[in-house]
Amino acid sequence: MSLEKVLETMRSEGKPMKAGEISDASGLDKKEVDKAMKILKKEEKIVSPKFCYWEPK
């Protein structure tokens, strides 16, 4: 599922990323990334160290 793909991409890059960067790196559509990130935020699996950037918790 895209949730795992998003988390995997964020971990492999090793730096805070924007949704567009995650989309480019993972090959997923940006809308899919946005949906996955919304769920991951709700589940508290990702955090934002600075505005618009996200990383795994």
PDB file of N, CA, C and O in Angstrom, chain B, residues numbered from 101:
ATOM      1  N   MET B 101       0.838  -1.196   0.000  1.00  0.00           N
ATOM      2  CA  MET B 101       0.000   0.000   0.000  1.00  0.00           C
ATOM      3  C   MET B 101       0.877   1.251   0.000  1.00  0.00           C
ATOM      4  O   MET B 101       2.054   1.194   0.358  1.00  0.00           O
ATOM      5  N   SER B 102       0.311   2.350  -0.393  1.00  0.00           N
ATOM      6  CA  SER B 102       1.075   3.585  -0.512  1.00  0.00           C
ATOM      7  C   SER B 102       1.600   4.099   0.823  1.00  0.00           C
ATOM      8  O   SER B 102       2.600   4.817   0.852  1.00  0.00           O
ATOM      9  N   LEU B 103       0.941   3.742   1.938  1.00  0.00           N
ATOM     10  CA  LEU B 103       1.432   4.180   3.254  1.00  0.00           C
ATOM     11  C   LEU B 103       2.850   3.681   3.488  1.00  0.00           C
ATOM     12  O   LEU B 103       3.733   4.447   3.873  1.00  0.00           O
ATOM     13  N   GLU B 104       3.057   2.390   3.254  1.00  0.00           N
ATOM     14  CA  GLU B 104       4.372   1.794   3.465  1.00  0.00           C
ATOM     15  C   GLU B 104       5.384   2.346   2.472  1.00  0.00           C
ATOM     16  O   GLU B 104       6.541   2.574   2.825  1.00  0.00           O
ATOM     17  N   LYS B 105       4.959   2.561   1.245  1.00  0.00           N
ATOM     18  CA  LYS B 105       5.845   3.102   0.209  1.00  0.00           C
ATOM     19  C   LYS B 105       6.308   4.510   0.594  1.00  0.00           C
ATOM     20  O   LYS B 105       7.478   4.850   0.418  1.00  0.00           O
ATOM     21  N   VAL B 106       5.395   5.321   1.115  1.00  0.00           N
ATOM     22  CA  VAL B 106       5.730   6.680   1.540  1.00  0.00           C
ATOM     23  C   VAL B 106       6.729   6.635   2.697  1.00  0.00           C
ATOM     24  O   VAL B 106       7.744   7.330   2.668  1.00  0.00           O
ATOM     25  N   LEU B 107       6.443   5.821   3.712  1.00  0.00           N
ATOM     26  CA  LEU B 107       7.358   5.704   4.855  1.00  0.00           C
ATOM     27  C   LEU B 107       8.730   5.181   4.419  1.00  0.00           C
ATOM     28  O   LEU B 107       9.761   5.689   4.860  1.00  0.00           O
ATOM     29  N   GLU B 108       8.736   4.174   3.559  1.00  0.00           N
ATOM     30  CA  GLU B 108       9.977   3.582   3.061  1.00  0.00           C
ATOM     31  C   GLU B 108      10.808   4.633   2.312  1.00  0.00           C
ATOM     32  O   GLU B 108      12.025   4.707   2.483  1.00  0.00           O
ATOM     33  N   THR B 109      10.144   5.435   1.487  1.00  0.00           N
ATOM     34  CA  THR B 109      10.825   6.480   0.723  1.00  0.00           C
ATOM     35  C   THR B 109      11.426   7.525   1.664  1.00  0.00           C
ATOM     36  O   THR B 109      12.564   7.953   1.474  1.00  0.00           O
ATOM     37  N   MET B 110      10.663   7.931   2.673  1.00  0.00           N
ATOM     38  CA  MET B 110      11.151   8.932   3.630  1.00  0.00           C
ATOM     39  C   MET B 110      12.369   8.402   4.397  1.00  0.00           C
ATOM     40  O   MET B 110      13.337   9.131   4.615  1.00  0.00           O
ATOM     41  N   ARG B 111      12.314   7.141   4.800  1.00  0.00           N
ATOM     42  CA  ARG B 111      13.430   6.545   5.536  1.00  0.00           C
ATOM     43  C   ARG B 111      14.672   6.433   4.657  1.00  0.00           C
ATOM     44  O   ARG B 111      15.784   6.702   5.110  1.00  0.00           O
ATOM     45  N   SER B 112      14.481   6.035   3.400  1.00  0.00           N
ATOM     46  CA  SER B 112      15.635   5.842   2.514  1.00  0.00           C
ATOM     47  C   SER B 112      16.317   7.166   2.169  1.00  0.00           C
ATOM     48  O   SER B 112      17.532   7.199   1.973  1.00  0.00           O
ATOM     49  N   GLU B 113      15.555   8.250   2.093  1.00  0.00           N
ATOM     50  CA  GLU B 113      16.144   9.562   1.794  1.00  0.00           C
ATOM     51  C   GLU B 113      16.899  10.115   3.002  1.00  0.00           C
ATOM     52  O   GLU B 113      17.903  10.809   2.844  1.00  0.00           O
ATOM     53  N   GLY B 114      16.417   9.807   4.209  1.00  0.00           N
ATOM     54  CA  GLY B 114      17.116  10.206   5.414  1.00  0.00           C
ATOM     55  C   GLY B 114      17.098  11.695   5.722  1.00  0.00           C
ATOM     56  O   GLY B 114      17.959  12.194   6.446  1.00  0.00           O
ATOM     57  N   LYS B 115      16.121  12.405   5.175  1.00  0.00           N
ATOM     58  CA  LYS B 115      15.997  13.842   5.454  1.00  0.00           C
ATOM     59  C   LYS B 115      14.529  14.223   5.388  1.00  0.00           C
ATOM     60  O   LYS B 115      13.740  13.516   4.761  1.00  0.00           O
ATOM     61  N   PRO B 116      14.141  15.329   6.023  1.00  0.00           N
ATOM     62  CA  PRO B 116      12.750  15.791   5.915  1.00  0.00           C
ATOM     63  C   PRO B 116      12.411  16.105   4.453  1.00  0.00           C
ATOM     64  O   PRO B 116      13.224  16.683   3.732  1.00  0.00           O
ATOM     65  N   MET B 117      11.213  15.723   4.030  1.00  0.00           N
ATOM     66  CA  MET B 117      10.823  15.890   2.627  1.00  0.00           C
ATOM     67  C   MET B 117       9.440  16.515   2.499  1.00  0.00           C
ATOM     68  O   MET B 117       8.604  16.406   3.396  1.00  0.00           O
ATOM     69  N   LYS B 118       9.218  17.170   1.369  1.00  0.00           N
ATOM     70  CA  LYS B 118       7.902  17.692   1.021  1.00  0.00           C
ATOM     71  C   LYS B 118       7.147  16.589   0.279  1.00  0.00           C
ATOM     72  O   LYS B 118       7.751  15.639  -0.219  1.00  0.00           O
ATOM     73  N   ALA B 119       5.834  16.723   0.211  1.00  0.00           N
ATOM     74  CA  ALA B 119       5.009  15.717  -0.480  1.00  0.00           C
ATOM     75  C   ALA B 119       5.435  15.549  -1.936  1.00  0.00           C
ATOM     76  O   ALA B 119       5.478  14.427  -2.441  1.00  0.00           O
ATOM     77  N   GLY B 120       5.747  16.636  -2.605  1.00  0.00           N
ATOM     78  CA  GLY B 120       6.178  16.566  -4.011  1.00  0.00           C
ATOM     79  C   GLY B 120       7.475  15.796  -4.185  1.00  0.00           C
ATOM     80  O   GLY B 120       7.643  15.055  -5.155  1.00  0.00           O
ATOM     81  N   GLU B 121       8.388  15.973  -3.245  1.00  0.00           N
ATOM     82  CA  GLU B 121       9.661  15.247  -3.297  1.00  0.00           C
ATOM     83  C   GLU B 121       9.435  13.755  -3.068  1.00  0.00           C
ATOM     84  O   GLU B 121      10.068  12.917  -3.710  1.00  0.00           O
ATOM     85  N   ILE B 122       8.534  13.434  -2.154  1.00  0.00           N
ATOM     86  CA  ILE B 122       8.203  12.030  -1.883  1.00  0.00           C
ATOM     87  C   ILE B 122       7.573  11.413  -3.120  1.00  0.00           C
ATOM     88  O   ILE B 122       7.880  10.278  -3.486  1.00  0.00           O
ATOM     89  N   SER B 123       6.690  12.167  -3.761  1.00  0.00           N
ATOM     90  CA  SER B 123       6.032  11.703  -4.981  1.00  0.00           C
ATOM     91  C   SER B 123       7.058  11.398  -6.067  1.00  0.00           C
ATOM     92  O   SER B 123       7.002  10.344  -6.700  1.00  0.00           O
ATOM     93  N   ASP B 124       7.996  12.322  -6.280  1.00  0.00           N
ATOM     94  CA  ASP B 124       9.035  12.125  -7.300  1.00  0.00           C
ATOM     95  C   ASP B 124       9.920  10.922  -6.983  1.00  0.00           C
ATOM     96  O   ASP B 124      10.225  10.119  -7.865  1.00  0.00           O
ATOM     97  N   ALA B 125      10.331  10.804  -5.719  1.00  0.00           N
ATOM     98  CA  ALA B 125      11.248   9.736  -5.317  1.00  0.00           C
ATOM     99  C   ALA B 125      10.590   8.353  -5.326  1.00  0.00           C
ATOM    100  O   ALA B 125      11.244   7.350  -5.610  1.00  0.00           O
ATOM    101  N   SER B 126       9.290   8.310  -5.012  1.00  0.00           N
ATOM    102  CA  SER B 126       8.611   7.012  -4.895  1.00  0.00           C
ATOM    103  C   SER B 126       7.923   6.573  -6.189  1.00  0.00           C
ATOM    104  O   SER B 126       7.640   5.391  -6.381  1.00  0.00           O
ATOM    105  N   GLY B 127       7.659   7.531  -7.066  1.00  0.00           N
ATOM    106  CA  GLY B 127       6.942   7.208  -8.297  1.00  0.00           C
ATOM    107  C   GLY B 127       5.431   7.188  -8.108  1.00  0.00           C
ATOM    108  O   GLY B 127       4.693   6.857  -9.036  1.00  0.00           O
ATOM    109  N   LEU B 128       4.966   7.545  -6.903  1.00  0.00           N
ATOM    110  CA  LEU B 128       3.525   7.599  -6.636  1.00  0.00           C
ATOM    111  C   LEU B 128       2.966   8.944  -7.073  1.00  0.00           C
ATOM    112  O   LEU B 128       3.687   9.940  -7.121  1.00  0.00           O
ATOM    113  N   ASP B 129       1.681   8.967  -7.391  1.00  0.00           N
ATOM    114  CA  ASP B 129       0.994  10.212  -7.716  1.00  0.00           C
ATOM    115  C   ASP B 129       0.949  11.092  -6.475  1.00  0.00           C
ATOM    116  O   ASP B 129       0.793  10.580  -5.367  1.00  0.00           O
ATOM    117  N   LYS B 130       1.082  12.408  -6.638  1.00  0.00           N
ATOM    118  CA  LYS B 130       1.105  13.320  -5.496  1.00  0.00           C
ATOM    119  C   LYS B 130      -0.177  13.227  -4.674  1.00  0.00           C
ATOM    120  O   LYS B 130      -0.130  13.357  -3.451  1.00  0.00           O
ATOM    121  N   LYS B 131      -1.317  13.007  -5.321  1.00  0.00           N
ATOM    122  CA  LYS B 131      -2.578  12.871  -4.587  1.00  0.00           C
ATOM    123  C   LYS B 131      -2.546  11.649  -3.675  1.00  0.00           C
ATOM    124  O   LYS B 131      -3.051  11.689  -2.554  1.00  0.00           O
ATOM    125  N   GLU B 132      -1.946  10.560  -4.164  1.00  0.00           N
ATOM    126  CA  GLU B 132      -1.799   9.352  -3.348  1.00  0.00           C
ATOM    127  C   GLU B 132      -0.899   9.636  -2.145  1.00  0.00           C
ATOM    128  O   GLU B 132      -1.188   9.209  -1.027  1.00  0.00           O
ATOM    129  N   VAL B 133       0.193  10.361  -2.386  1.00  0.00           N
ATOM    130  CA  VAL B 133       1.123  10.712  -1.306  1.00  0.00           C
ATOM    131  C   VAL B 133       0.410  11.576  -0.269  1.00  0.00           C
ATOM    132  O   VAL B 133       0.552  11.353   0.933  1.00  0.00           O
ATOM    133  N   ASP B 134      -0.358  12.564  -0.734  1.00  0.00           N
ATOM    134  CA  ASP B 134      -1.104  13.440   0.181  1.00  0.00           C
ATOM    135  C   ASP B 134      -2.065  12.644   1.060  1.00  0.00           C
ATOM    136  O   ASP B 134      -2.151  12.876   2.266  1.00  0.00           O
ATOM    137  N   LYS B 135      -2.789  11.699   0.446  1.00  0.00           N
ATOM    138  CA  LYS B 135      -3.735  10.864   1.204  1.00  0.00           C
ATOM    139  C   LYS B 135      -2.986  10.023   2.237  1.00  0.00           C
ATOM    140  O   LYS B 135      -3.400   9.937   3.393  1.00  0.00           O
ATOM    141  N   ALA B 136      -1.893   9.409   1.819  1.00  0.00           N
ATOM    142  CA  ALA B 136      -1.107   8.559   2.718  1.00  0.00           C
ATOM    143  C   ALA B 136      -0.543   9.380   3.869  1.00  0.00           C
ATOM    144  O   ALA B 136      -0.564   8.938   5.018  1.00  0.00           O
ATOM    145  N   MET B 137      -0.042  10.564   3.568  1.00  0.00           N
ATOM    146  CA  MET B 137       0.536  11.414   4.614  1.00  0.00           C
ATOM    147  C   MET B 137      -0.522  11.867   5.610  1.00  0.00           C
ATOM    148  O   MET B 137      -0.242  11.991   6.802  1.00  0.00           O
ATOM    149  N   LYS B 138      -1.731  12.115   5.128  1.00  0.00           N
ATOM    150  CA  LYS B 138      -2.821  12.517   6.022  1.00  0.00           C
ATOM    151  C   LYS B 138      -3.086  11.402   7.046  1.00  0.00           C
ATOM    152  O   LYS B 138      -3.268  11.669   8.234  1.00  0.00           O
ATOM    153  N   ILE B 139      -3.106  10.168   6.574  1.00  0.00           N
ATOM    154  CA  ILE B 139      -3.317   9.014   7.458  1.00  0.00           C
ATOM    155  C   ILE B 139      -2.127   8.845   8.407  1.00  0.00           C
ATOM    156  O   ILE B 139      -2.309   8.606   9.601  1.00  0.00           O
ATOM    157  N   LEU B 140      -0.913   8.968   7.870  1.00  0.00           N
ATOM    158  CA  LEU B 140       0.283   8.812   8.695  1.00  0.00           C
ATOM    159  C   LEU B 140       0.371   9.895   9.770  1.00  0.00           C
ATOM    160  O   LEU B 140       0.827   9.629  10.882  1.00  0.00           O
ATOM    161  N   LYS B 141      -0.063  11.113   9.444  1.00  0.00           N
ATOM    162  CA  LYS B 141      -0.088  12.193  10.438  1.00  0.00           C
ATOM    163  C   LYS B 141      -1.074  11.853  11.550  1.00  0.00           C
ATOM    164  O   LYS B 141      -0.774  12.024  12.732  1.00  0.00           O
ATOM    165  N   LYS B 142      -2.249  11.371  11.162  1.00  0.00           N
ATOM    166  CA  LYS B 142      -3.283  11.022  12.138  1.00  0.00           C
ATOM    167  C   LYS B 142      -2.809   9.896  13.060  1.00  0.00           C
ATOM    168  O   LYS B 142      -3.112   9.891  14.253  1.00  0.00           O
ATOM    169  N   GLU B 143      -2.059   8.940  12.492  1.00  0.00           N
ATOM    170  CA  GLU B 143      -1.534   7.810  13.265  1.00  0.00           C
ATOM    171  C   GLU B 143      -0.240   8.177  14.002  1.00  0.00           C
ATOM    172  O   GLU B 143       0.335   7.350  14.709  1.00  0.00           O
ATOM    173  N   GLU B 144       0.209   9.422  13.830  1.00  0.00           N
ATOM    174  CA  GLU B 144       1.425   9.941  14.459  1.00  0.00           C
ATOM    175  C   GLU B 144       2.672   9.139  14.081  1.00  0.00           C
ATOM    176  O   GLU B 144       3.549   8.916  14.915  1.00  0.00           O
ATOM    177  N   LYS B 145       2.745   8.710  12.825  1.00  0.00           N
ATOM    178  CA  LYS B 145       3.916   7.979  12.344  1.00  0.00           C
ATOM    179  C   LYS B 145       4.914   8.899  11.658  1.00  0.00           C
ATOM    180  O   LYS B 145       6.059   8.509  11.427  1.00  0.00           O
ATOM    181  N   ILE B 146       4.490  10.121  11.329  1.00  0.00           N
ATOM    182  CA  ILE B 146       5.395  11.111  10.757  1.00  0.00           C
ATOM    183  C   ILE B 146       5.255  12.412  11.538  1.00  0.00           C
ATOM    184  O   ILE B 146       4.205  12.701  12.113  1.00  0.00           O
ATOM    185  N   VAL B 147       6.333  13.189  11.548  1.00  0.00           N
ATOM    186  CA  VAL B 147       6.350  14.481  12.241  1.00  0.00           C
ATOM    187  C   VAL B 147       6.926  15.542  11.315  1.00  0.00           C
ATOM    188  O   VAL B 147       7.620  15.230  10.348  1.00  0.00           O
ATOM    189  N   SER B 148       6.628  16.795  11.624  1.00  0.00           N
ATOM    190  CA  SER B 148       7.102  17.908  10.816  1.00  0.00           C
ATOM    191  C   SER B 148       8.142  18.716  11.592  1.00  0.00           C
ATOM    192  O   SER B 148       7.794  19.439  12.525  1.00  0.00           O
ATOM    193  N   PRO B 149       9.433  18.596  11.206  1.00  0.00           N
ATOM    194  CA  PRO B 149      10.463  19.367  11.887  1.00  0.00           C
ATOM    195  C   PRO B 149      10.445  20.845  11.491  1.00  0.00           C
ATOM    196  O   PRO B 149      10.884  21.705  12.253  1.00  0.00           O
ATOM    197  N   LYS B 150       9.930  21.130  10.282  1.00  0.00           N
ATOM    198  CA  LYS B 150       9.761  22.510   9.831  1.00  0.00           C
ATOM    199  C   LYS B 150       8.609  22.562   8.850  1.00  0.00           C
ATOM    200  O   LYS B 150       8.227  21.535   8.290  1.00  0.00           O
ATOM    201  N   PHE B 151       8.056  23.731   8.634  1.00  0.00           N
ATOM    202  CA  PHE B 151       6.871  23.925   7.825  1.00  0.00           C
ATOM    203  C   PHE B 151       6.956  23.218   6.474  1.00  0.00           C
ATOM    204  O   PHE B 151       7.913  23.411   5.724  1.00  0.00           O
ATOM    205  N   CYS B 152       5.952  22.399   6.171  1.00  0.00           N
ATOM    206  CA  CYS B 152       5.795  21.668   4.895  1.00  0.00           C
ATOM    207  C   CYS B 152       6.781  20.512   4.695  1.00  0.00           C
ATOM    208  O   CYS B 152       6.762  19.880   3.639  1.00  0.00           O
ATOM    209  N   TYR B 153       7.623  20.224   5.655  1.00  0.00           N
ATOM    210  CA  TYR B 153       8.546  19.101   5.536  1.00  0.00           C
ATOM    211  C   TYR B 153       8.166  18.049   6.558  1.00  0.00           C
ATOM    212  O   TYR B 153       7.760  18.365   7.677  1.00  0.00           O
ATOM    213  N   TRP B 154       8.305  16.778   6.154  1.00  0.00           N
ATOM    214  CA  TRP B 154       7.907  15.666   7.018  1.00  0.00           C
ATOM    215  C   TRP B 154       8.978  14.603   7.062  1.00  0.00           C
ATOM    216  O   TRP B 154       9.740  14.429   6.111  1.00  0.00           O
ATOM    217  N   GLU B 155       9.031  13.887   8.185  1.00  0.00           N
ATOM    218  CA  GLU B 155       9.962  12.781   8.338  1.00  0.00           C
ATOM    219  C   GLU B 155       9.332  11.720   9.239  1.00  0.00           C
ATOM    220  O   GLU B 155       8.421  12.032  10.006  1.00  0.00           O
ATOM    221  N   PRO B 156       9.800  10.475   9.159  1.00  0.00           N
ATOM    222  CA  PRO B 156       9.257   9.424  10.030  1.00  0.00           C
ATOM    223  C   PRO B 156       9.546   9.741  11.486  1.00  0.00           C
ATOM    224  O   PRO B 156      10.586  10.312  11.814  1.00  0.00           O
ATOM    225  N   LYS B 157       8.620   9.367  12.356  1.00  0.00           N
ATOM    226  CA  LYS B 157       8.766   9.626  13.793  1.00  0.00           C
ATOM    227  C   LYS B 157       9.817   8.713  14.394  1.00  0.00           C
ATOM    228  O   LYS B 157      10.081   8.782  15.595  1.00  0.00           O
TER     229      LYS B 157
END
